Amino acid sequence: MAEQEIIDLLTQIRDLQRQHVENYHHAIEQQKKAIRLQKRAMLIAPLLVLAFVVLFLILYQLTNR
């Protein structure tokens, strides 16, 4: 294998490793974003359930007067 072919191959390997690291960092950021959204949903969901229960109780009381 000629010296230039080895250099080209090593350059390709380096470039692929850099691309892999960039993709890895992007994936980590997307996972962090997904976790933030899930945490927000875990806070909002109980409040929505409570609001619907209260609304149901109010409507039930109004219809049974």
N, C-alpha and C positions, 0 to 999 in steps of 0.2 A: 504494500500500500504506500503510495507516495506521501510525502510529508504534507503537501497541500490538502490531500484527501483527508488526512487525519485531522488537520486543523479545521477543515470544513465540518467534519463530523462532530468534533468537540464543540464547535461554535453552535451547531444545531442542537446539541444536547444542552448546552448552556441556555440557549434561547427557550427551549422547551421547559427547562426547569424554572426559568423566570416566569413564563406564562402559567405554569402550574401554581407557583406561589401567588401570583396575582389572582388566579381563579379561586384559590383556597381562601384568600383574604375576602374576596367578594362573597363567597359562600358563608363565611363566618358572619359577615355583616348582615346578610339576609336572614340567617338564623337568629341573630340578635333582634332584628326587626320583628320577626315572627313571634319571638318570646315576649317582646313588649306588647304586641297586639293581643296575645293570649292573656297576659296579665290584665290588660285593660278590659278585655271581655269578661274576665273573672270578677272584676269589680262592678261592671255595669249589669251583668246578668241578674244578680240577686236584687238589685234595685228595680229592674224591670218587672221581675216576678212580684215583688212587694207592691209595686204600683198597680199591677193587674189585679192582685188579690183585693187591694183596697177599693179599686174601681168596681170590681165584682160585688163586693159587700155593699157599697153605696147603691149600686143599681138594684141589688136584691132587696135592700131596705125600702127603696122608693117604690118598687113594684108590689110590695106586700103591705102597703099601708091601708 
